[in-house]
Amino acid sequence: MSDLPITTSQLPLRQAVTELQPSAIRAFSAAVANIPGIIDLTVGEPDFNTPDTIKAAAVTSLEQNHTHYPPTPGTAELRQAIAAYLNEKYDLNYTADQTLATSGATESLWVSLYTITNPGDEIIIPTPAWPMYMSMVKAAGAFPVLVDTSSNHFVLSPELIEQTLAEHPNAKAIMLNFPSNPTGVTYTRDEVIALANVLKQHAIYVISDEIYAELTYHGRHTSLAELLPDQTILINGLSKSHAMTGWRFGMIAAPKFLAPSLIKVHQFTITAVPYIVQDAALAALTVGKNEAEPMLAEYKQRGALVHERMQAMGFEALAPQGVFYYFAKVPAWLKQTPSEFALALAHEQAVAVIAAESFGPGAEQYFRISYATSQDKLQLAMDRIEQYLADHRG
Ligand SMILES: Cc1ncc(COP(=O)(O)O)c(C=O)c1O
């Protein structure tokens, strides 16, 4: 019937969506997944199972028929628990009405960006950074301002943020993440204080993604929300600390004036986090609040193992300070880009690592290992990387 000049498939989509690239990490993992015996060190996925007390809470939730629409921002009990958990762990001062339960930290990030940005706003992102940040900023119609931190051991120095703010005085927000995916670096308390001292002199939001805070190796994590409570949108979640990636639970704590707007966007986006997940999260944040401890101890050992082996092989990398990411430079003598290295390593030695080019300026020569896998597998992966180097040394 169509004498229309164009078909629906020719109608332009939202430009930002057309320009966005799918996740390079997931694409690479899928591409090498069928290599026989592959050891996959690509995705940031804990290899632990969700602790039993949390699973039991979900079963009880079902038995109680918590299968109806739940409250949009989270049940009163859950919001109280979010505030109490964050306050206790990171010395903060939130009340329940400042909190919001989201579908993973991913939704927390999206809701935060969507709420505060107008088209064309600039959002500062210190790099190397999780590529999703750049994609989300663009999807929200804003511009990422990427700041290379590689010359300062991947920490944003006060000088660098001053300089960036002088060049971008109207930047709407800065997105920070520590401990960092992909570098495994975190900030000392003094470094956080120095950064906060600069940021508090500017009208700029701080989106502080602290999803890995419980996986900090040396001492207590310092939250930017402690120092900048009126500017910070604090993001956290249970995916990594409680091995709950599949449950999709995240949380936001924000200044009082901002929370209702965040809740509005969350409502339009997903209505609410499923009741069962809210009930499981309540258990995680209360009786299960310290479930990360044994996992942290294990990740620490694995990080030390990887660092020792990689150092012995001559890789240039910093000792892990948190999470389960190891960020190393492809040796110059290999004369390979990280993408070439990762592909060849996967095919020749059946070890999958992530080439870091998509992590932004400062990451061009690096690759990332996710060591959220057993020590036996890690030893084997290290043996294979060693063999790869021997084969290519000529
Ligand atoms: C830095 C960072 N923030 C947020 C997320 C998303 O976490 P969630 O599973 O809670 O959506 C990830 C996941 O890998 C991440 O690396």
The ligand as a Tripos MOL2 file, in Angstrom:
@<TRIPOS>MOLECULE
LIG
   16    16     1     0     0
SMALL
NO_CHARGES

@<TRIPOS>ATOM
      1 C1         32.8060    1.2370   37.3420 C.3       1 LIG1
      2 C2         31.5240    0.5000   37.2460 C.ar      1 LIG1
      3 N1         30.3940    1.1190   37.5960 N.ar      1 LIG1
      4 C3         29.2160    0.5000   37.5100 C.ar      1 LIG1
      5 C4         29.1150   -0.7960   37.0440 C.ar      1 LIG1
      6 C5         27.7600   -1.4300   36.9000 C.3       1 LIG1
      7 O1         27.3990   -2.1880   37.9530 O.3       1 LIG1
      8 P1         25.9680   -2.8690   38.0680 P.3       1 LIG1
      9 O2         26.1610   -4.3190   37.8040 O.co2     1 LIG1
     10 O3         25.5360   -2.6140   39.4720 O.co2     1 LIG1
     11 O4         25.0670   -2.2310   37.0830 O.co2     1 LIG1
     12 C6         30.2700   -1.4900   36.6630 C.ar      1 LIG1
     13 C7         30.1900   -2.8560   36.1460 C.2       1 LIG1
     14 O5         31.1170   -3.4600   35.7000 O.2       1 LIG1
     15 C8         31.5070   -0.8130   36.7620 C.ar      1 LIG1
     16 O6         32.6440   -1.4050   36.4110 O.3       1 LIG1
@<TRIPOS>BOND
     1     1     2 1
     2     2     3 ar
     3     2    15 ar
     4     3     4 ar
     5     4     5 ar
     6     5     6 1
     7     5    12 ar
     8     6     7 1
     9     7     8 1
    10     8     9 2
    11     8    10 1
    12     8    11 1
    13    12    13 1
    14    12    15 ar
    15    13    14 2
    16    15    16 1
@<TRIPOS>SUBSTRUCTURE
     1 LIG1         1 GROUP 0 **** ****
